[in-house]
Amino acid sequence: MSGTSYEGKTVLITGANGAIGTATAKLLAERGAEVFAVDIPGTDWSAFRNAVGHEDRVATGEADVTLEKDVKGYVEAAKARFGKIDVFFNNAGVEGPVAELPDLKIDDLRKVFDVNVVGVVLGLKYVLKEMYAAGKGAVVNTSSVAGLGGSPGMTPYISSKHAVLGVTRTAALEGAPKGVRVNCVNPGPIDSRMMDSINTGQGDKEKMHDATASAVPMARYGTPVEVAGLVAFLGSDDAGYCNGGFYTVDGGMTAT
Ligand SMILES: NC(=O)c1ccc[n+]([C@@H]2O[C@H](COP(=O)([O-])OP(=O)(O)OC[C@H]3O[C@@H](n4cnc5c(N)ncnc54)[C@H](O)[C@@H]3O)[C@@H](O)[C@H]2O)c1
């Protein structure tokens, strides 16, 4: 096992059954963490369980992150199972459909904001109460390179991920005097269902896949575990002076 140890740390992850959530749960469990993994009601956890293992230290819970009672419920369930929350990976997100502004359905914008912004804020509302009471904690929100620049046809996703940056900065300022750090990660294109969905929405899936890869200086997609490695760092004491920041993991995409 290499990397920072998570022995004795409890990590709460939303969107845990997705590509990045699963990779992060696996990496942190391998490093010794107790993991409380949350995803949408009705989730089939079999692939997650096979990938992550460590069943003695990895528990699952189901909640819709857009519903306040569900969010309160997953925080209570995590506390009931492991007694504390040291690290919160506030990661659930949806991409929404691709449509240029004249064709945008406002309901689609609302649905994306509900998960990507309201869900993230609700998670902070209930987890920060616990962390403030403990006088310590680390939160990693998932923004995106889509939180740092525009992309045609992607107004709901782009604007929601920009909002995550603002939420992160505000939460970091509130949390700093209480011993809690809040940062966000900004992944570039990661080889995953979500990128396949966006590529399909933007036209020919294969063509868009190749065009996206060639827009990255490293000329490839990232992997979910490459995001997990950054989350592991930001959640750890090694990142003790990192607060209110955004951290790209994008093969150099935003360096151009
Ligand atoms: N895949 C990429 O290329 C990429 C790049 C940048 C940022 N991101 C962000 O990373 C995060 C994880 O993405 P991923 O690639 O693992 O996608 P994914 O679709 O594999 O995982 C997202 C998870 O969130 C869950 N979720 C969605 N709505 C929910 C709700 N209302 N309540 C509870 N859970 C809900 C889904 O069930 C899913 O398991 C997202 O916030 C995404 O926007 C992804």
The ligand as an SDF file (V2000), in Angstrom:
LIG
                    3D

 44 48  0  0  0  0  0  0  0  0999 V2000
  -16.4950   11.6630  -15.7700 N   0  0  0  0  0  0  0  0  0  0  0  0
  -15.8920   12.8020  -16.0390 C   0  0  0  0  0  0  0  0  0  0  0  0
  -15.2420   12.9460  -17.0880 O   0  0  0  0  0  0  0  0  0  0  0  0
  -15.9750   13.9490  -15.0690 C   0  0  0  0  0  0  0  0  0  0  0  0
  -15.1680   15.0830  -15.2920 C   0  0  0  0  0  0  0  0  0  0  0  0
  -15.2610   16.1470  -14.4110 C   0  0  0  0  0  0  0  0  0  0  0  0
  -16.1040   16.0860  -13.3150 C   0  0  0  0  0  0  0  0  0  0  0  0
  -16.8710   14.9770  -13.1330 N   0  0  0  0  0  0  0  0  0  0  0  0
  -17.7390   14.9690  -11.9640 C   0  0  0  0  0  0  0  0  0  0  0  0
  -17.3570   13.8980  -11.1260 O   0  0  0  0  0  0  0  0  0  0  0  0
  -18.4740   13.4380  -10.3760 C   0  0  0  0  0  0  0  0  0  0  0  0
  -18.5980   11.9440  -10.5520 C   0  0  0  0  0  0  0  0  0  0  0  0
  -18.7510   11.6750  -11.9330 O   0  0  0  0  0  0  0  0  0  0  0  0
  -18.6260   10.2160  -12.5600 P   0  0  0  0  0  0  0  0  0  0  0  0
  -17.8390   10.3190  -13.8060 O   0  0  0  0  0  0  0  0  0  0  0  0
  -18.2050    9.2420  -11.5270 O   0  0  0  0  0  0  0  0  0  0  0  0
  -20.1520   10.0240  -12.9950 O   0  0  0  0  0  0  0  0  0  0  0  0
  -21.1550    8.8230  -12.7060 P   0  0  0  0  0  0  0  0  0  0  0  0
  -22.3920    9.1300  -13.4470 O   0  0  0  0  0  0  0  0  0  0  0  0
  -20.4540    7.5310  -12.9630 O   0  0  0  0  0  0  0  0  0  0  0  0
  -21.3720    8.9620  -11.1310 O   0  0  0  0  0  0  0  0  0  0  0  0
  -22.2300    9.9190  -10.5800 C   0  0  0  0  0  0  0  0  0  0  0  0
  -23.0180    9.2450   -9.4740 C   0  0  0  0  0  0  0  0  0  0  0  0
  -23.8720   10.2130   -8.8620 O   0  0  0  0  0  0  0  0  0  0  0  0
  -25.0890    9.5740   -8.5680 C   0  0  0  0  0  0  0  0  0  0  0  0
  -26.1920   10.5240   -8.4830 N   0  0  0  0  0  0  0  0  0  0  0  0
  -26.7110   11.2710   -9.4760 C   0  0  0  0  0  0  0  0  0  0  0  0
  -27.7940   11.9540   -9.0280 N   0  0  0  0  0  0  0  0  0  0  0  0
  -27.9340   11.6370   -7.7110 C   0  0  0  0  0  0  0  0  0  0  0  0
  -28.8630   12.0130   -6.7120 C   0  0  0  0  0  0  0  0  0  0  0  0
  -29.8660   12.8650   -6.9660 N   0  0  0  0  0  0  0  0  0  0  0  0
  -28.7160   11.4860   -5.4770 N   0  0  0  0  0  0  0  0  0  0  0  0
  -27.7040   10.6220   -5.2120 C   0  0  0  0  0  0  0  0  0  0  0  0
  -26.7970   10.2180   -6.1250 N   0  0  0  0  0  0  0  0  0  0  0  0
  -26.9160   10.7230   -7.3640 C   0  0  0  0  0  0  0  0  0  0  0  0
  -25.3150    8.6140   -9.7330 C   0  0  0  0  0  0  0  0  0  0  0  0
  -26.2330    7.5950   -9.3890 O   0  0  0  0  0  0  0  0  0  0  0  0
  -23.9130    8.1290  -10.0070 C   0  0  0  0  0  0  0  0  0  0  0  0
  -23.6140    6.9160   -9.3510 O   0  0  0  0  0  0  0  0  0  0  0  0
  -19.6800   14.2290  -10.8730 C   0  0  0  0  0  0  0  0  0  0  0  0
  -19.9310   15.3230  -10.0110 O   0  0  0  0  0  0  0  0  0  0  0  0
  -19.2120   14.7280  -12.2200 C   0  0  0  0  0  0  0  0  0  0  0  0
  -19.8910   15.8800  -12.6350 O   0  0  0  0  0  0  0  0  0  0  0  0
  -16.8150   13.9090  -13.9570 C   0  0  0  0  0  0  0  0  0  0  0  0
  1  2  1  0
  2  3  2  0
  2  4  1  0
  4  5  1  0
  4 44  2  0
  5  6  2  0
  6  7  1  0
  7  8  2  0
  8  9  1  0
  8 44  1  0
  9 10  1  0
  9 42  1  0
 10 11  1  0
 11 12  1  0
 11 40  1  0
 12 13  1  0
 13 14  1  0
 14 15  2  0
 14 16  1  0
 14 17  1  0
 17 18  1  0
 18 19  2  0
 18 20  1  0
 18 21  1  0
 21 22  1  0
 22 23  1  0
 23 24  1  0
 23 38  1  0
 24 25  1  0
 25 26  1  0
 25 36  1  0
 26 27  1  0
 26 35  1  0
 27 28  2  0
 28 29  1  0
 29 30  1  0
 29 35  2  0
 30 31  1  0
 30 32  2  0
 32 33  1  0
 33 34  2  0
 34 35  1  0
 36 37  1  0
 36 38  1  0
 38 39  1  0
 40 41  1  0
 40 42  1  0
 42 43  1  0
M  CHG  2   8   1  16  -1
M  END
$$$$
